[in-house]
């Protein structure tokens, strides 16, 4: 890592929300966003997933997005619809128990 990277280690929900707000505000200091296993994310509606993707896509500086335990074929399409306009993310990592089938993968195409 060089000094220009802000590394967000899995931490408190407050820290994550602060970083998410900074990403939405297009703060150039946030290059990486890593989610933890927060209940509110797991309980988002389809509209909430799409807004979450749009908020992340506002950043011109975010390079890496790491998601834990969230995805299935129901919430992937709205999330990637919201994320589709992102032009800065170069790496998306999905970890642990993400249950994704072909329909979920297809929903990623506009983002890719």
N, C-alpha and C positions, 0 to 999 in steps of 0.2 A: 504494500500500500504506500502511496505517496501522501504528502500532506494535504492534497486537495480533496481527498476522500473523507466523507463523514461516514463512519461505520456505526450502524445502529445495532447493538447487540440486543438479543431478546431480553426484554426488561419489563418495566411496568406499563400498564395500560396508559397512564398519564404521559409517559415518555413517547409512546407510539402515537397517541393522539396529537401531541405537540408536533412531532415530525410530520404526521399526515397533514396538519394544518399548514405547515411550512411548505410541503410539497404542493398543496392546493394553491398556495400563494406564489408558487414558482420561485421559491428560495433556492438560489444556486448552491448553497452549502450542503444540501441533502442530495447525495448521489446514490444512496442505497436505502431501501425501506424493507424491514423484515417484520412480519407480523408474528404475533405469538398466538396462543390458543385462547383468544378473548371470546367470551360468550356472546357479546353483542354482534360480533361479526358472523358467528355461526347462525344467529337468529335473524339475519337480515331478510327482508322480503325481496322479491325479484326487482322491484323498483329501487330498493336500498342497495342491492348488488350493482345495478347499473350506475347509480349515483356514486358509489364507492369507486368504480372504474373510472368515471368521469373526473372525480376529484384527483385521482392519481395521474390521469392523462394530462392534467393542467401543467405539469412540470416539464420544462425543457431541459432539465438537468439530471433527473433521476435516471440512473443507468441500470440498476439492479433491483428487482422486486422478488422477494421471497415470501411464499405463502405456505402456512402450515395447516393441515387438517380441515380444509374448508370446502373443497370442490366436489361436486357431483354433476350429473347431467342437467339438473334443474337450475343450479345457480351459475354455471359457467356461461351460458349464452348471454344473460343480461350483463354480467361482469365484463365480458369481452366486447360487448356492444359499447359499453361505456369506455373501455380502455382502447378501443380501435383507433382513436385519433392521436394516441401517443406516438411521438416520433423519436423519443430519447431512450426508451428502455431497450437495452441490448441483451439483457439476461433475465429470464423469468424462471424461477426455481419453485417447483411444487414438491413439498416434503410430506412424509408420513402418510396418513390415511386419506388420500384424495381418491375418490371413486369415480373414475372417468372412463366413459365408453366412447364409441365412435362419434355419437352426436355431440358430446362435449368437446372432442378434438376438433370437429368441424366448426364449432362456434369460435375457435381460436383463429381461424383463417383470416378474417379481416384485420386482426391485430398483427399477424405475421407479415 
